[in-house]
Amino acid sequence: MNGLLKNQFYGAIGSFFILLAFFIFTGIILLITGNPTLLTFFAVVATIAFTFNATASLRKEASSNWSKYELTTPVRRKDVTKSRYINHAIWAMFGIILSAFFVGLTVAIHGNLYFYHTVRDPLMLFCIGTGVALLTGSLFYPSIYFFGTDKSEILMIISLLGAAGITAGMIWLLNAAYSFKPMTDFQFYITTAIYMATVIISFVLSYFLTTYIFNRKEY
């Protein structure tokens, strides 16, 4: 398992440094200007963007035929798919930490000019970013093993759009449950918990589906 994770990490290291440089530069601008739109962008997009690193190694493996070679090694297919999901979750966690650092520092420097609900608003932003990132993985990995790694770019775009659509639909349904009226703190935390629980369950179920698809492949 460690070897698989290291291989995927090294496969993504090039795009990681590009993304890191971009978000550090963006974060510095955010700290200087305190722009509310940029803060919202940073809080939501950073987590999603870093999970794209999880697909970078897949593209390289497709071009080098590594995915076929690794099946000749004493590694179970179950462990291969498990490493994909662990790798995806690690990149998502890195994006959360980076965005929380810059958002928190911006609020500390410029004051709380951004959130009406001091805890609820930033929590919602981070949950949306995390939810879309994990849902993208939930849709992407079964698709990539079903259709093939050569279609990774288009499948990643479709998965991202699908994850954003699912998130928008869930938010609409959860708000509709309260007739689109302002929620109390209790109602907000309940709906947020329902959303995140759905995301995590989908991510776990996706792992089992991907493992099933991969085990049925001949290569």
Buried (B, 14 or more C-beta within 10 A) or exposed (E): EEEBBEBBBEBBEEBBEEBBEEBEEBBEBBBEEBBBEBBBBBBBBBBBBBBBBBBBBBBBBBEEEBBEEBBEEEBEBBBBBBBBBBBBBBBBBBBBEBBBEBBEEBBEEBEEEBBEEEEBBBBBBBBBBBBBBBBBBBBBBBBBBBEBBEBBEEBBEBBBEBBBEBBEEBBEEBEEEBEEEEBEEEBBBBBBEBBBEBBBEBBEEBBEBBBEBBEEEEE
